[in-house]
Amino acid sequence: MDGYGTVLSLDGDTLQEFQTTSVGCTKGDSAQRTGPGTYATADGTTLTVRPGPGRNRATLGYETSVGHRSLRRIQELPAECTRPTPQDPRTAFDVFWHSFAENYPFFAAKGVDWQDMRDRYRPKVHQDTTRKELFGIFSDMVRPLYDAHVAVRDGDQVFAQVRPGTQPPSEELGTKVKKFITERDLRNAPYRQDFANGRITYADLPGRATGQGYLRISGFSGYAADDAPYPVHFAELDKALDTIRRPRVCSPTSCSATCRTG
């Protein structure tokens, strides 16, 4: 899987993931076949592997994602994936550093010298470095990235942060933003409706040319009950978008989402 350092082995009924770098290979998640091209992980996540285009290509999809990842066939597992990776702190550091060096694309944009991070922090790691200390070192190394999609995790310990000047999404913040926009911009909207468990809001903009509107998507999940399967959430999104795109019949005082006839 180019761009991720991920290798998948499909052997009989087992799909095994490996995370590779130029200095080692770490075994990742595994899944068992449940049907033609489908596999289930221990936590119940369904993966789908579809062949093509061509003999040496395939795609990997997750049931909870509308996207997919491109795969290309290799002749055999990398040699380092056929033997255990050492578990000492120095090896863990090298795998961590190389994982970012070989796959993370934004060092220049973030103004971070990743080679300098290696030079500064690797001397602090030795055979007696504890997991807690290593967790702290890894966290300090990625701290200057201020990237909300980067996290260091070890059991219940998690280090993650957002860009300075921003606030992590929360229900309280979402309610505050929605109230502000509604009162400032949408008070006189001829048509306004919430969809998908309140995660999507649409309004026809007042005083604008026909066909212009405001669309707010406050999250990419939570469109139905928390325990609902993914297809239910997807159906709620479809229903919302269908309603938003449907022509409306308006009177001077109201507007309803119904199909025009005639």
Rosetta blueprint (number, residue, H / E / L):
1 M L
2 D L
3 G L
4 Y L
5 G L
6 T E
7 V E
8 L E
9 S E
10 L E
11 D E
12 G L
13 D L
14 T E
15 L E
16 Q E
17 E E
18 F E
19 Q E
20 T E
21 T E
22 S L
23 V L
24 G E
25 C E
26 T E
27 K E
28 G E
29 D E
30 S E
31 A E
32 Q E
33 R E
34 T E
35 G E
36 P L
37 G L
38 T E
39 Y E
40 A E
41 T E
42 A L
43 D L
44 G L
45 T L
46 T E
47 L E
48 T E
49 V E
50 R E
51 P E
52 G L
53 P L
54 G L
55 R L
56 N L
57 R E
58 A E
59 T E
60 L E
61 G E
62 Y E
63 E L
64 T L
65 S L
66 V L
67 G L
68 H E
69 R E
70 S E
71 L E
72 R E
73 R L
74 I L
75 Q L
76 E L
77 L L
78 P L
79 A H
80 E H
81 C H
82 T H
83 R L
84 P L
85 T L
86 P L
87 Q L
88 D L
89 P H
90 R H
91 T H
92 A H
93 F H
94 D H
95 V H
96 F H
97 W H
98 H H
99 S H
100 F H
101 A H
102 E H
103 N H
104 Y L
105 P L
106 F L
107 F H
108 A H
109 A H
110 K H
111 G L
112 V L
113 D L
114 W H
115 Q H
116 D H
117 M H
118 R H
119 D H
120 R H
121 Y H
122 R H
123 P H
124 K H
125 V L
126 H L
127 Q L
128 D L
129 T L
130 T L
131 R H
132 K H
133 E H
134 L H
135 F H
136 G H
137 I H
138 F H
139 S H
140 D H
141 M H
142 V H
143 R H
144 P H
145 L H
146 Y L
147 D L
148 A L
149 H L
150 V L
151 A E
152 V E
153 R E
154 D E
155 G L
156 D L
157 Q E
158 V E
159 F E
160 A E
161 Q L
162 V L
163 R L
164 P L
165 G L
166 T L
167 Q L
168 P L
169 P L
170 S L
171 E H
172 E H
173 L H
174 G H
175 T H
176 K H
177 V H
178 K H
179 K H
180 F H
181 I H
182 T H
183 E H
184 R H
185 D H
186 L L
187 R L
188 N L
189 A L
190 P L
191 Y E
192 R E
193 Q E
194 D E
195 F E
196 A H
197 N H
198 G H
199 R L
200 I E
201 T E
202 Y E
203 A E
204 D E
205 L L
206 P L
207 G L
208 R L
209 A L
210 T L
211 G L
212 Q L
213 G E
214 Y E
215 L E
216 R E
217 I E
218 S L
219 G L
220 F L
221 S L
222 G L
223 Y L
224 A L
225 A L
226 D L
227 D L
228 A L
229 P L
230 Y H
231 P H
232 V H
233 H H
234 F H
235 A H
236 E H
237 L H
238 D H
239 K H
240 A H
241 L H
242 D H
243 T H
244 I H
245 R H
246 R L
247 P L
248 R L
249 V E
250 C E
251 S L
252 P L
253 T L
254 S L
255 C E
256 S E
257 A L
258 T L
259 C L
260 R L
261 T L
262 G L
